[in-house]
C-alpha cells in the first residue's frame, strides 16, 4: 500500500521519539465521555494506555483509554506504538500501564512455548500464570475475541464445493484444494504446512496438496483473491479482519482446533491493578461485550470506511451504554 508523505514524516517523528525519549503516541486524541451514573471510581488515578499500531489494537486501546478516562482516570494515550516490541517493552519497563494483548502472542512469541493448547481458557490461564510470575503483569480474563489464523472462501465457492469446515476442504478432490497464503504463514512452525499435516493432506504430495495448488502472495491481496476465487478457492485470513464482512467471506471452521487461540485480553501491571482494583471490573464490562463479529465491524469502519479509531471507539462505548457524552 502506498504511504503518503505525511505518513512517512509521522513515522520518522515517532521513531525519533521512541529512540530519544521513550514511547510516544502516534494516533491522536480521545473523545470526552463520562459514566452514565456520573460516578468517577478512578478519580485521581494516572494510567498510561498503549497499543500496537495495527487497526484492531488501536481501536481496542482507544476503547480502554476512553472508558478509563470516563471513569475519572487521568489517561495518557500512547496507543498506536510502532512495532509490537515497543509497546510490550514499554509496559515491561513500567512506562505504560495497560494494553490489550493476545494469548497466542504471549505464549508463542513472548515466552517461546511450543506446546499447543487448543482450549482458550486453559491457554489464558497458562499465560496469566507465567506473566504474573515472570513480569508482574496481570492478564485479565479474556474476551471472546480470537484474532487467529483462519481460512476463508467466497460464499459462492463454499456453496459450490459444500465446505463449511477445514475437514470438508480436506475431503475435496485434489484439484479443488487450492490455497492462497503469505510467506510468513507458509513457513511458520504453527502455520500452513503443519496445518495440512493435521488435516491429513500433506504438502507437495499427489494425494495431498501439490505445490502447484498453493499461491504465495502478500497478505493484503489474499482477501480480494479469495473473494474472486482466483487463483485459489481458500485464502488465509486473520479471523477478526474487517475485510471479511466487507467482502462477505465465509470462514471455514477449524474443526480439529489446529490453530492456537489468540484471545484478546487486557494486560495491566500488577502494581497498578493493586492500586486501582476498579480497573478489573471496568475492563470486564468491555471484554464481555466484545467478540469476533463486533471487532470485525469496528475494524471495517476504520479500514474500509475511513473513520477515526477514537470516534469508532467512542461510538461503540455509547452504543453499549457504557458511557454518555462528556
C-alpha positions in Angstrom: 0.0 0.0 0.0 1.4 3.4 -1.0 2.1 5.7 2.0 1.7 9.4 1.9 4.5 11.9 2.6 2.7 13.0 5.7 2.5 9.4 7.0 6.2 8.9 6.3 7.1 12.1 8.2 4.9 11.0 11.1 6.7 7.6 11.2 10.1 9.3 11.3 8.9 11.6 14.1 7.5 8.7 16.1 10.6 6.6 15.6 12.8 9.5 16.8 10.6 9.9 19.8 10.9 6.3 20.7 14.7 6.4 20.3 15.2 9.6 22.2 12.7 10.0 25.0 10.6 6.9 25.3 7.3 5.7 23.8 5.0 8.4 22.3 1.5 8.4 21.0 1.0 8.4 17.2 -2.7 8.1 16.9 -4.4 11.3 18.0 -6.6 12.1 21.0 -9.6 10.7 22.9 -13.3 11.7 22.8 -14.6 13.1 26.1 -17.1 10.9 27.9 -18.4 10.1 31.4 -20.1 7.1 33.0 -23.9 7.0 32.8 -24.3 7.3 36.6 -21.8 10.1 36.8 -19.6 8.2 39.2 -15.8 8.5 39.0 -14.3 5.3 40.6 -10.9 6.1 39.2 -10.8 9.7 40.3 -7.1 10.7 40.8 -5.7 7.6 39.1 -3.0 8.2 36.5 -3.0 5.5 33.8 -1.0 5.2 30.6 -2.6 3.1 27.9 -0.7 1.8 24.9 -1.3 -0.5 21.9 0.4 -1.8 18.8 0.0 0.1 15.6 -2.5 -2.1 13.6 -6.1 -1.1 13.4 -7.7 -3.5 15.8 -5.1 -2.8 18.5 -5.6 1.0 18.2 -9.4 0.7 18.4 -9.2 -1.6 21.5 -6.7 0.8 23.1 -8.9 3.8 22.4 -11.9 1.9 23.9 -9.9 1.2 27.1 -8.5 4.7 27.3 -11.8 6.4 26.7 -13.6 4.3 29.2 -11.0 4.6 31.9 -11.0 8.4 31.4 -14.8 8.4 31.6 -14.4 6.7 35.0 -12.3 9.6 36.2 -8.7 8.5 35.4 -6.1 10.9 34.1 -5.3 8.9 31.0 -2.1 9.3 28.9 -2.9 7.9 25.4 0.1 6.2 23.9 -1.9 3.9 21.5 -0.5 3.2 18.1 3.1 2.5 19.1 5.1 1.4 16.0 6.1 -2.3 16.2 4.9 -4.9 18.7 8.1 -4.8 20.6 7.9 -1.1 21.6 4.5 -1.3 23.3 5.5 -4.5 25.1 8.8 -3.2 26.2 7.3 0.0 27.4 4.9 -2.0 29.7 7.7 -4.2 31.0 9.7 -1.1 31.7 6.9 0.4 33.7 6.5 3.3 31.2 2.9 2.3 30.3 0.3 0.6 32.5 -2.4 -1.1 30.3 -2.8 -2.6 26.9 -4.7 -5.3 25.0 -2.8 -8.4 24.1 -3.4 -11.9 22.6 -2.9 -15.1 24.5 -1.3 -16.8 21.5 1.2 -14.0 21.2 2.1 -14.2 24.9 2.6 -18.0 24.7 4.4 -18.4 21.4 6.2 -15.0 20.9 6.9 -13.7 24.3 7.6 -16.9 26.1 8.6 -19.1 23.1 6.4 -22.0 24.1 5.9 -24.8 21.6 3.2 -26.8 23.4 -0.1 -26.4 21.6 -3.1 -25.6 23.9 -6.3 -25.5 22.0 -8.6 -24.6 24.9 -8.9 -20.8 25.1 -9.4 -20.7 28.8 -6.5 -23.1 29.5 -4.2 -21.1 27.3 -5.2 -17.9 29.0 -4.6 -19.4 32.5 -1.1 -20.6 31.4 -0.2 -17.2 30.0 -1.7 -15.5 33.1 0.4 -17.5 35.5 3.7 -17.2 33.7 3.3 -13.5 33.0 2.4 -12.7 36.6 5.3 -14.7 37.9 7.9 -13.5 35.4 6.9 -10.0 34.7 4.3 -8.9 37.3 1.8 -8.4 34.6 -1.9 -9.4 35.1 -3.7 -10.8 32.1 -7.4 -10.1 32.9 -10.0 -12.7 31.9 -10.2 -12.9 28.1 -12.9 -11.6 25.8 -14.4 -13.7 23.0 -12.1 -12.0 20.5 -10.0 -14.6 18.8 -7.7 -12.9 16.3 -6.1 -16.1 15.0 -5.3 -17.5 11.5 -8.2 -18.9 9.5 -9.1 -19.9 6.0 -12.0 -18.3 4.2 -13.8 -18.7 0.9 -16.3 -16.7 -1.1 -20.0 -17.7 -0.4 -20.3 -18.9 -4.0 -17.2 -21.1 -3.6 -18.3 -22.5 -0.3 -21.7 -23.3 -1.6 -20.4 -24.8 -4.9 -17.9 -27.1 -3.0 -20.1 -27.7 0.0 -17.5 -26.6 2.5 -18.0 -25.2 6.0 -15.1 -26.7 7.8 -11.4 -27.4 7.1 -12.2 -31.2 7.2 -14.6 -30.5 4.4 -11.8 -28.8 2.5 -9.5 -31.8 3.1 -12.2 -34.1 1.7 -12.4 -32.3 -1.6 -10.8 -33.6 -4.8 -7.2 -32.6 -5.1 -7.8 -30.1 -7.9 -10.2 -28.1 -5.6 -7.7 -27.8 -2.7 -6.2 -24.6 -3.8 -4.8 -22.1 -1.3 -3.5 -18.5 -1.1 -1.1 -17.9 1.8 1.5 -15.3 2.7 5.2 -16.2 3.1 5.2 -15.9 6.9 2.3 -18.2 7.3 3.7 -20.7 4.9 6.9 -21.0 6.9 5.6 -20.8 10.5 6.0 -23.7 12.8 2.3 -23.3 13.7 1.3 -22.4 10.1 0.4 -23.8 6.8 2.4 -27.0 6.4 1.7 -28.3 9.9 -2.0 -27.5 9.4 -2.1 -29.6 6.2 -0.5 -32.4 8.1 -3.1 -32.1 10.9 -5.9 -32.4 8.3 -4.3 -35.3 6.5 -3.5 -33.6 3.3 0.3 -33.0 3.4 2.0 -30.5 1.2 3.6 -31.4 -2.1 2.1 -34.9 -2.3 -0.1 -36.2 -5.2 -3.0 -37.1 -2.9 -2.5 -34.1 -0.5 -1.8 -30.5 -1.7 0.5 -30.4 -4.7 2.9 -27.4 -4.8 1.1 -26.0 -7.8 -2.1 -25.7 -5.7 -0.5 -23.1 -3.4 0.0 -19.5 -4.4 2.1 -17.3 -2.1 1.3 -13.6 -2.1 1.1 -10.5 0.1 -1.5 -10.9 2.8 -3.4 -7.8 1.7 -4.0 -9.3 -1.7 -5.3 -12.6 -0.4 -8.6 -11.2 0.7 -9.6 -10.0 -2.8 -8.1 -13.0 -4.5 -10.2 -15.3 -2.2 -13.4 -13.2 -2.9 -12.8 -13.7 -6.6 -11.9 -17.4 -6.2 -8.8 -16.8 -8.3 -6.2 -18.2 -8.2 -7.4 -20.0 -5.1 -10.6 -21.4 -3.5 -9.4 -20.8 0.0 -7.4 -17.9 1.4 -5.5 -17.4 4.7 -7.1 -14.6 6.7 -7.0 -13.1 10.2 -10.2 -14.0 11.8 -11.2 -10.5 13.0 -10.2 -8.6 9.9 -12.7 -6.0 8.7 -12.3 -7.2 5.1 -14.1 -10.4 6.0 -17.6 -8.8 6.3 -16.8 -6.2 3.7 -16.1 -8.9 1.1 -18.7 -11.3 2.5 -16.1 -14.0 3.0 -17.1 -17.2 4.8 -14.6 -18.6 7.4 -14.0 -22.4 7.4 -14.4 -23.8 10.9 -11.1 -25.2 12.3 -12.9 -28.3 13.5 -9.7 -30.1 14.6 -8.7 -27.0 16.6 -5.3 -26.8 15.0 -4.9 -23.1 15.3 -3.8 -21.7 18.6 -6.3 -19.4 20.3 -5.4 -15.7 20.2 -7.9 -14.5 22.7 -7.9 -10.7 23.4 -7.1 -9.9 27.0 -6.4 -6.6 28.8 -3.0 -6.7 30.4 -2.3 -4.5 33.4 0.8 -4.0 35.5 0.2 -5.7 38.9 1.3 -2.7 40.8 -1.2 -0.5 39.0 -4.1 -3.1 39.5 -3.3 -3.3 43.2 -3.5 0.4 43.5 -6.7 0.7 41.4 -8.6 -2.6 41.6 -11.6 -1.0 40.0 -9.8 -1.4 36.6 -10.7 -5.1 36.6 -14.5 -4.6 36.8 -14.4 -1.7 34.3 -12.4 -3.8 31.8 -14.7 -6.7 32.3 -17.6 -4.5 31.2 -15.8 -4.0 27.9 -14.4 -7.6 27.4 -17.8 -9.2 28.0 -19.3 -7.2 25.1 -16.6 -8.0 22.5 -16.4 -10.9 20.1 -15.2 -11.6 16.6 -18.2 -10.2 14.8 -18.1 -6.9 16.8 -14.4 -6.4 16.2 -14.7 -7.2 12.5 -17.3 -4.4 12.2 -15.2 -2.0 14.2 -12.1 -2.8 12.1 -14.2 -2.4 8.9 -15.3 1.1 10.0 -11.7 2.2 10.2 -10.1 0.2 7.4 -12.9 0.3 4.8 -15.0 3.4 5.8 -12.1 5.6 6.8 -13.3 6.6 10.2 -11.0 7.6 13.0 -10.3 4.9 15.7 -11.1 7.4 18.5 -14.5 8.1 17.0 -15.2 4.4 16.4 -14.2 3.5 20.0 -16.4 6.4 21.4 -19.4 5.4 19.3 -19.2 1.8 20.3 -19.0 2.7 24.0 -22.0 5.0 23.6 -24.0 2.3 21.7 -23.3 -0.2 24.5 -24.5 2.2 27.2 -21.1 2.2 28.9 -20.5 5.9 28.6 -22.5 9.1 27.8 -21.2 12.3 26.2 -18.9 14.1 28.5 
